[in-house]
Amino acid sequence: MTSNFRPTLLIVGLLLATFGNTMMIPALVDLLSGHSDWRMFAVSGLVTTLTGTALYLSARELPLQLTGRQAFVMTVCAWVALSFFGALPFYWTETTPTFTDAFFESISGITTTGSTVLTGLDSMPTGILLWRGMLQWMGGLGIVVMAVAVLPMLQIGGMQLFKAEAFDTADKILPRATQISGSLTAVFAIGTLICALLYLSAGMDLLDAVVHAMTTVATGGFSTHDASIGHYDGLPVQLISTLFMILGSIPFILYIQLLRGRPLDFWNDSQVRTFLVLLACFILIAWMLELRASPEISGTGFVQALFNVTSIMTGTGYATDAYDRWGSAAIAFFFFIMFFGGCAGSTSCGIKIFRFQVMFLDIAQHLNRIISPNAVVIKRFNGKPLSNDVSTSVMSFFFLYLLTFAVSSIAMSLTGLDTLTALSGAGSALANVGPGLGELIGPAGTYQSLPDTAKWILSVTMLIGRLELFTVLILLLPGFWRS
């Protein structure tokens, strides 16, 4: 059994070795700025690189193929390992008092959740702030590659809808994923560069522009200031951020098609159209709720609604205003939209728009059969027939999503937290949004004051939500491990 999963060690080892080398970037930044934290970054990078190299060498003679079972194990092991080693700089630089806090911050970054236990960001060393941004950038890129190459092959939650012809068999996944990841990385990097340049032109300094560009394109939400984007009063920063949060929530494969001269693919994708329509409707609803709470703000209120709805729906988690103070209806509304997310194949989080589309197609088909029992109704998604196995996968995903949310909420409440904090914390972690609701973990708070047990519960929930539930939970089944 052990030898069956040795290819997993090879891939995880390669990822860790690469990951360790990236730690040298904040080490160099701190060294140049004269901060002693560079030593801890260098040691963390060395430990991570050596561990990854050892794992890689232990399995390098094996053929580079990956079965479906190995893909499940590899995906989970990779995200856990990267989160663990990504926590070392936080802990060894004493940025966090405990390893629990360090791991929470790291996994929140890697999963692009954006929940934080840190305060005093405005005065923190440059290296730590840059590392937080890099975690989300690398995590966002990993999510896109995973959504294109791994999840469709594993038929996770209806993702087989987006299976490319190049991945017809499992043994093609690694070489083909390597080719596609190169194109995706280029698109990701170009988008980040453009976003950073626009932030610079809007008045940010170089560090803020780079970090915010990485966390905006990755729809992650880590900031270099305690006040998040609210630190900047200017309208241009909010509009730039809103634009790139939306762009980060659209399938990145479409950008590659755009570069290949197929711009109409954007509008022809029903998932993108549905996402944009829903986003517009939610923005108008939030604006009305805000006006009801504060009638004196009209024009500026629309910008607040535009920004905060986009931030929560896409799972970015930036904040410019404590929207949970707009009234009880606003609290319920933002809690509701945090589960939607963006499009499949993007960096956004949540349930994803296509699953809601599939669910409504199934409901419409069922209603049509009730009205006309003899009618032949063919469900179509993006003009192609929708198979029953996709519908079954999506409905199973919805059920498991609700079950996971319920279990996580109950577990959170058992740690002594109030109902709003427990529910919104579990929902925010599962949907990888970042801020919750209430005084403790709302947009104006942090997760620092939560019990360590709650932080571990949320860490596990973030991982489950980011890896689309089945990828993690299937490992708990005894049958999975039987040869």
C-alpha positions in Angstrom: 0.0 0.0 0.0 2.8 2.4 0.9 4.5 2.0 -2.5 1.2 2.7 -4.2 1.3 6.3 -2.9 5.0 7.0 -3.5 4.2 9.1 -6.5 2.3 11.4 -4.1 5.6 11.8 -2.2 7.3 12.8 -5.4 4.8 15.5 -6.2 4.5 16.8 -2.7 8.3 16.9 -2.4 8.6 18.9 -5.6 6.0 21.4 -4.4 7.7 21.8 -1.0 11.1 22.3 -2.5 9.7 25.0 -4.8 7.7 26.4 -1.9 10.9 26.6 0.3 12.7 28.6 -2.4 10.0 31.2 -2.4 10.6 31.9 1.2 13.9 33.4 0.2 12.1 36.3 -1.4 10.7 37.8 1.9 14.1 36.8 3.5 15.9 39.0 0.9 13.4 41.8 1.4 13.9 41.8 5.1 17.7 41.6 4.7 17.7 44.7 2.5 15.4 46.6 4.8 17.6 45.7 7.8 15.2 43.6 9.7 16.4 40.5 11.6 13.4 38.4 10.5 15.4 37.5 7.3 17.2 34.8 9.3 14.0 33.0 10.3 12.7 33.2 6.7 16.0 31.7 5.5 15.9 28.9 8.0 12.2 28.2 7.2 13.1 28.1 3.5 16.0 25.8 4.1 14.0 23.3 6.2 11.2 23.3 3.7 13.4 22.8 0.7 15.4 20.0 2.3 12.3 18.2 3.4 10.8 18.5 -0.1 14.0 17.4 -1.7 14.2 14.3 0.6 10.6 13.4 -0.3 11.3 13.9 -4.0 14.5 11.8 -4.0 12.8 9.0 -2.2 10.4 8.4 -5.1 12.1 9.9 -8.2 12.7 6.5 -9.9 9.0 5.8 -10.1 7.1 6.5 -13.4 5.5 9.9 -13.3 1.8 8.8 -13.4 -1.1 9.6 -11.1 -4.2 7.4 -10.6 -7.4 8.8 -9.3 -6.8 7.4 -5.8 -3.3 8.9 -5.7 -4.7 12.2 -6.9 -7.0 12.4 -3.9 -4.2 11.7 -1.5 -1.8 14.0 -3.3 -4.2 16.9 -3.3 -4.9 16.8 0.4 -1.3 16.0 1.4 0.0 18.9 -0.7 -2.4 21.5 0.9 -1.7 20.3 4.4 2.0 20.2 3.9 2.2 23.6 2.3 0.0 25.0 5.2 2.3 23.5 7.8 5.6 24.7 6.3 4.0 28.0 5.4 3.3 28.5 9.1 7.0 28.3 10.1 7.9 31.9 9.3 5.0 33.2 11.3 5.9 31.1 14.3 9.7 31.4 14.2 9.7 35.1 13.7 7.3 35.3 16.7 4.7 37.1 14.6 2.2 34.7 16.2 2.5 33.6 19.9 1.5 30.0 19.2 1.8 27.5 16.4 -2.0 27.2 16.3 -2.2 30.9 15.3 0.7 30.4 12.8 -1.0 27.4 11.2 -4.4 29.2 11.1 -2.8 32.2 9.3 -1.0 30.0 6.9 -3.9 27.8 5.9 -6.1 30.8 5.7 -3.6 32.2 3.2 -3.1 29.0 1.2 -6.8 28.4 0.9 -7.3 32.2 0.0 -9.8 32.4 2.8 -8.4 35.6 4.3 -9.3 35.1 7.9 -6.6 36.5 10.1 -5.4 36.3 13.7 -2.9 39.2 13.3 -3.3 42.8 14.4 -0.9 45.7 14.1 -0.4 45.0 10.4 0.5 48.7 9.8 3.7 48.4 11.7 4.7 44.8 10.8 8.0 43.9 9.0 7.9 44.0 5.2 8.8 40.3 4.9 5.8 39.1 6.9 3.4 41.3 4.9 4.9 40.1 1.7 4.8 36.4 2.7 1.1 36.7 3.5 0.4 38.1 0.1 2.6 35.4 -1.5 0.7 32.6 0.3 -2.6 33.8 -1.2 -1.1 34.3 -4.6 0.4 30.8 -4.8 -2.7 29.3 -3.2 -4.9 31.0 -5.8 -2.8 29.8 -8.7 -2.9 26.3 -7.2 -6.7 26.4 -7.0 -7.0 27.3 -10.6 -4.7 24.5 -11.8 -6.5 22.1 -9.5 -9.9 23.1 -10.9 -8.7 22.6 -14.4 -6.7 19.4 -14.1 -7.5 17.5 -10.9 -11.2 18.0 -9.9 -12.7 17.3 -13.3 -10.8 14.0 -13.5 -12.0 13.1 -10.0 -15.6 14.1 -10.8 -15.9 16.2 -7.7 -19.2 17.9 -7.2 -20.1 18.1 -10.9 -16.7 19.4 -12.0 -16.7 16.7 -14.7 -18.6 19.3 -16.7 -15.3 21.1 -17.3 -13.2 18.0 -18.1 -10.9 18.8 -21.0 -10.4 16.2 -23.7 -6.7 16.1 -22.8 -7.6 14.5 -19.5 -9.5 11.5 -20.8 -7.3 9.1 -18.9 -5.6 9.5 -15.5 -2.1 8.9 -16.8 -2.3 12.1 -18.9 -3.0 14.4 -16.1 0.5 15.3 -15.0 2.2 16.1 -18.3 -0.9 17.9 -19.6 -1.4 19.8 -16.3 2.2 20.9 -16.5 1.6 22.4 -20.0 -1.7 24.1 -19.0 -0.3 25.4 -15.7 2.4 27.3 -17.6 -0.3 29.2 -19.5 -2.4 29.8 -16.4 0.7 31.0 -14.5 1.4 33.5 -17.3 -2.1 34.8 -17.3 -2.1 35.0 -13.5 1.1 36.9 -13.4 0.1 39.3 -16.1 -3.2 40.1 -14.3 -1.3 40.6 -11.0 1.2 43.0 -12.7 -1.6 45.1 -14.3 -3.4 45.2 -11.0 -0.3 46.3 -9.1 0.5 49.1 -11.6 -3.1 50.4 -11.3 -2.9 50.3 -7.5 0.4 52.3 -7.8 -1.3 54.8 -10.0 -4.1 55.1 -7.5 -1.7 56.2 -4.7 -0.5 52.9 -3.0 3.2 52.5 -2.2 5.1 49.7 -3.8 4.7 47.1 -1.0 0.9 47.8 -0.7 0.4 47.7 -4.4 2.2 44.4 -4.8 0.6 42.6 -1.8 -2.9 43.9 -2.6 -2.5 42.9 -6.3 -1.5 39.4 -5.3 -4.4 39.0 -2.8 -7.0 40.7 -5.1 -6.3 38.6 -8.2 -6.3 35.5 -5.9 -9.6 36.7 -4.3 -7.9 36.1 -1.0 -8.3 39.4 1.0 -5.1 39.6 3.1 -4.1 43.3 3.4 -1.1 45.2 4.7 -3.3 47.3 7.0 -5.7 46.5 9.9 -8.4 48.6 8.2 -8.0 46.5 5.0 -8.9 48.4 1.8 -10.7 50.8 4.1 -7.3 52.3 4.9 -7.6 54.0 1.5 -10.4 56.6 1.3 -9.9 57.1 -2.5 -12.6 55.9 -4.9 -10.0 54.6 -7.5 -8.6 52.0 -5.1 -12.0 50.5 -4.4 -13.0 50.5 -8.1 -9.7 48.9 -9.1 -10.1 46.3 -6.4 -13.7 45.6 -7.4 -12.8 45.1 -11.0 -10.0 42.6 -10.3 -12.1 40.7 -7.7 -14.6 40.2 -10.5 -12.0 39.2 -13.0 -10.5 36.8 -10.5 -13.9 35.1 -10.2 -14.2 34.3 -13.9 -12.7 31.0 -15.3 -9.1 31.6 -16.1 -9.3 29.3 -19.1 -11.4 32.0 -20.8 -8.5 34.4 -20.6 -6.3 31.9 -22.4 -9.1 31.6 -25.1 -9.2 35.4 -25.3 -5.4 35.5 -26.0 -6.1 32.9 -28.7 -8.5 35.2 -30.4 -11.8 33.9 -29.0 -13.2 36.8 -27.1 -16.8 35.7 -27.5 -16.2 32.7 -25.2 -16.7 35.1 -22.3 -20.3 36.0 -23.2 -21.1 32.6 -24.5 -20.4 31.1 -21.1 -23.7 30.9 -19.3 -21.9 30.6 -16.0 -20.2 34.0 -16.4 -23.5 35.7 -17.5 -25.3 34.2 -14.5 -22.5 35.3 -12.1 -22.6 38.9 -13.4 -26.4 39.2 -13.3 -26.6 37.8 -9.7 -23.8 40.1 -8.7 -25.6 43.2 -10.1 -28.8 42.1 -8.3 -27.1 41.6 -5.0 -25.4 45.0 -5.2 -28.7 46.8 -5.7 -30.2 44.9 -2.7 -27.3 45.8 -0.5 -27.5 49.4 -1.6 -31.2 49.6 -0.6 -30.4 48.0 2.8 -27.6 50.5 3.4 -29.8 53.4 2.4 -32.5 52.2 4.8 -29.8 52.2 7.6 -28.2 55.5 6.6 -30.4 57.5 4.3 -27.9 60.4 4.1 -25.4 58.4 2.0 -26.6 57.8 -1.5 -23.7 58.0 -4.1 -21.0 56.9 -1.7 -23.3 54.2 -0.4 -23.6 52.6 -3.8 -19.8 52.3 -4.0 -19.8 50.7 -0.5 -22.4 48.3 -1.6 -20.6 47.6 -4.9 -17.3 46.9 -3.2 -18.5 44.9 -0.1 -21.0 42.7 -2.1 -18.3 41.9 -4.6 -15.8 41.2 -1.9 -18.1 38.8 0.0 -19.6 37.0 -3.0 -16.3 36.4 -4.6 -14.8 35.3 -1.3 -12.1 37.9 -1.2 -13.0 39.3 2.2 -11.7 42.9 1.9 -13.7 45.4 3.9 -14.3 49.1 3.7 -17.2 49.4 6.1 -18.7 47.4 8.9 -21.6 46.2 6.8 -22.9 44.1 9.7 -24.0 47.4 11.2 -26.5 48.1 8.4 -29.2 46.3 10.3 -30.4 42.8 10.9 -31.6 42.4 7.4 -28.1 43.2 6.1 -26.6 40.6 8.4 -28.8 37.9 7.0 -28.2 39.1 3.5 -24.4 39.0 3.7 -24.5 35.7 5.4 -26.6 34.4 2.5 -24.5 35.7 -0.4 -21.2 34.4 1.1 -22.1 30.9 0.0 -22.6 31.7 -3.7 -19.0 32.2 -4.9 -17.9 32.8 -8.4 -17.3 30.6 -11.4 -15.7 27.2 -11.6 -12.1 27.4 -12.7 -11.5 30.7 -11.0 -9.9 31.6 -7.7 -13.2 32.4 -6.0 -14.8 30.3 -3.3 -18.2 29.1 -2.2 -20.6 26.7 -3.8 -19.9 28.1 -7.3 -22.5 29.5 -9.8 -22.6 26.4 -12.1 -24.0 24.2 -9.3 -26.9 26.6 -8.7 -27.5 26.5 -12.4 -27.6 22.7 -12.5 -29.9 22.6 -9.4 -32.4 24.9 -11.1 -32.2 23.0 -14.3 -33.1 19.8 -12.4 -36.0 21.6 -10.6 -37.2 22.9 -14.0 -37.1 19.5 -15.5 -39.0 18.0 -12.6 -41.7 20.6 -12.8 -42.0 20.1 -16.5 -42.5 16.4 -16.0 -45.2 17.0 -13.5 -47.0 19.3 -16.0 -46.4 17.1 -19.1 -45.5 13.6 -18.0 -45.0 12.4 -21.5 -42.8 15.3 -22.6 -39.1 14.7 -23.3 -37.1 17.4 -21.6 -33.4 17.6 -22.2 -31.3 19.6 -19.7 -28.6 21.7 -21.3 -25.6 23.5 -19.8 -23.8 25.9 -22.2 -25.6 24.3 -25.1 -24.6 20.7 -24.3 -26.8 18.0 -22.8 -26.4 17.7 -19.0 -25.9 14.1 -17.9 -27.6 12.6 -14.9 -24.3 11.8 -13.2 -23.5 15.5 -13.1 -26.9 16.3 -11.5 -26.3 13.5 -9.0 -22.8 14.9 -8.1 -24.1 18.4 -7.7 -27.1 17.4 -5.5 -24.7 15.2 -3.4 -22.4 18.2 -3.1 -25.3 20.5 -1.8 -26.3 17.9 0.8 -22.8 17.4 2.0 -22.1 21.1 2.0 -25.1 21.7 4.3 -24.1 18.8 6.5 -20.5 20.0 6.8 -21.7 23.5 7.7 -24.1 22.1 10.4 -21.4 19.9 12.0 -18.8 22.8 11.9 -21.3 25.2 13.4 -22.2 22.9 16.2 -18.6 22.2 16.9 -17.9 25.9 17.0 -20.8 26.5 19.4 -19.5 23.8 21.7 -16.3 25.9 22.3 -18.4 28.5 24.0 -18.9 31.0 21.2 -22.2 32.8 20.6 -24.6 31.7 17.9 -23.8 34.4 15.4 -20.0 33.9 15.7 -20.3 30.1 15.5 -22.6 30.2 12.4 -20.8 32.9 10.5 -17.4 31.6 11.4 -18.2 28.1 10.1 -19.9 29.6 7.0 -17.0 31.9 6.3 -14.5 29.1 6.7 -16.4 26.6 4.6 -17.0 29.2 1.9 -13.4 30.6 2.2 -14.7 34.1 2.6 -12.6 35.5 5.5 -14.6 37.8 7.7 -17.6 36.6 9.6 -20.3 38.5 11.4 -20.5 40.1 14.9 -18.1 42.0 17.1 -15.4 39.3 17.3 -14.9 38.1 13.7 -16.9 40.7 11.8 -15.3 42.9 9.1 -13.9 45.1 11.9 -12.5 42.2 14.0 -10.1 39.3 13.8 -10.0 35.7 14.8 -7.3 36.2 17.4 -9.6 36.0 20.5 -11.2 32.6 19.5 -10.2 29.5 21.5 -7.5 27.4 20.0 -10.0 24.6 19.5 -12.2 26.8 17.4 -9.2 27.8 15.3 -8.4 24.2 14.5 -12.0 23.5 13.7 -12.0 26.5 11.3 -8.6 25.4 9.8 -10.1 22.0 8.9 -13.2 23.6 7.6 -11.2 25.9 5.4 -9.4 23.0 3.9 -12.6 21.0 3.3 -14.3 24.0 1.7 -11.3 24.9 -0.5 -10.8 21.3 -1.8 -14.5 20.9 -2.7 -15.5 18.7 0.3 -15.3 15.2 -1.4 -11.6 15.5 -1.9 -11.0 15.5 1.8 -14.0 13.6 3.2 -13.5 10.6 0.9 -10.2 9.9 2.7 -12.3 9.2 5.8 -14.0 6.2 4.2 -12.3 2.8 5.1 -13.1 1.5 1.6 -10.9 4.1 0.0 -7.8 2.6 1.7 -8.6 -1.0 0.7 -6.4 -2.2 -2.1 
